[in-house]
Amino acid sequence: MGSSTFDGIALSLFVGRVQAVCDEMGVALRRSAFSPNIKDRLDYSCALFDARGELFGQAAHIPVHLGSMAYAMADVVKRFEWRADDLVVLNDPYLGGTHLPDVTVVAPVFVERCLIAFAACRAHHANIGSDEPGSMPISTALEQEGVVIAPMLAQRGGVLTEPARRVFDALAGRPHATDEALHADERLGDFFAQMSACRLGGRRVEALAAQMGVAEFGDAIDALNDYAERLAATAIATIPDGTYAFDDVMDDDGVGAIEPAIRVAVTIAGDRARVDLGRTDPQVGGNINCPRSVTAAAVLYVFRCLMPEQTPGVAGAFRRVEIVTVPGTLVDARYPAAVAAGNVETSMRIVDAILGALAQALSDRIPAASQGTMNNIAMGRHASDVRWDYYETIGGGAGASTLGNGASAIHSHMTNTLNTPVESLETHFPLRVRRYAVRRGSGGAGRFAGGDGIVREFEFLQPARVTVLTERRSRRPWGLHGGAEAAAGVNLLNGRALGGKAALDVTPGDVLTIETPGGGGWGVAT
């Protein structure tokens, strides 16, 4: 860690200005996006990276987006000879993405012909070209999940490139569409909203760097990373030295693998941490496999939670954390393994496993397990006369801790989205929400009770295809220090139980009920 000439006030002002740029990018994206998934559920994230691709600013958006971008951006930026007004787009999970619906757009920032930074945003698209509505199928290969976009130039010099046009044509179902037709297509509107957000972020960073001077701007980023590293080192040093192991399991992969295990050993040595996931089970046939970038996001999220609140979420905060995985395992899958649910489900279990390990060292600081699933629902219809796609994650209960009862009906850990407002859902789609309530009594009992889950009940007004990708339907969220497990989640169609992962056709009048898990209890109930 180097020294810095920036005092605390100057550095704080710089952090605030960078944070404001990321926040403004998010507001611009939300207000210009077409889909409820982005404008209502807020399933997007915005961040800034230096010329090397290292994170130096982020909004308080979605951990699985931000952590994976922080891990993978350096490799992405090395692929191109960047020019002003370029834009790159990607979603390939094995080349910097997470799963195919999460599309990343990256814009370079130049000042005085010098590349100084990148503005990037990642957003979940409800339709990314899968045959299954919602582009979250119970898949066995990556290509079944939609259109795979390796990192490519979407615009060069502000002009749409031919490869990007072919991708957009395919997604829009309009061969050789005009620019006007592409911009008018609601399914592509979110792409252009992301592009606009990145352009805005780029302009704001350019203005900031021009005002400060390029050299001082770079010095500020270095000082910020050094400061974050010092805070991170201090936080890790508070954990007693030793190796702490914990195993947890997934319910299943949807195509036959039962309870594949995630095994972690966390070693603390002074102010450094080593997270070894090498004993995790091999990758499976279903889509709960994780690319390494998603695993890294889960690891970094946990350690970020242990750092002081004022710790900047920048690259320096993670220099003291080493991540070990073995290629071909559930947490470091090899192409072409399916990964649609790895990003949203397995990432949550990785967090549970690491917290379970750290609870042995920090018994008074680690909470019981939260719901451990994002409760993914994808639905819609692809027909000649009608086409719609809808995707949602549903909150649940948070684990209790020494601070008190866990929160109820909340998104936790790797997701930071909202449930779609009922008014928006019923306006945009042929659906009726019959029930939306707290699932009372689903949190684990204890000295402090775990939070309760949610009951969300959908009635279909038209025929549709539905995919459910959920976890914690057999293995319950665990409690700590004598606290009870939470209730497992339940999926029902017309009152009949579904599995945790299911794909089915529904008809008008059918009712899908999702009862999400609660959080585990903490301590023995008195």
PyMOL commands that set and color helices and strands:
alter all, ss='L'
color gray80, all
select helices_A, chain A and resi 8-32+36-39+63-77+93-95+133-135+142-145+162-172+179-184+186-212+214-237+292-306+315-318+342-358+422-428
alter helices_A, ss='H'
color red, helices_A
select strands_A, chain A and resi 44-50+55-58+87-90+102-111+114-124+152-156+159-160+242-249+261-269+272-276+321-324+376-382+387-393+431-439+453-460+464-469+490-493+496-497+501-506+511-515
alter strands_A, ss='S'
color yellow, strands_A
deselect
rebuild
show_as cartoon
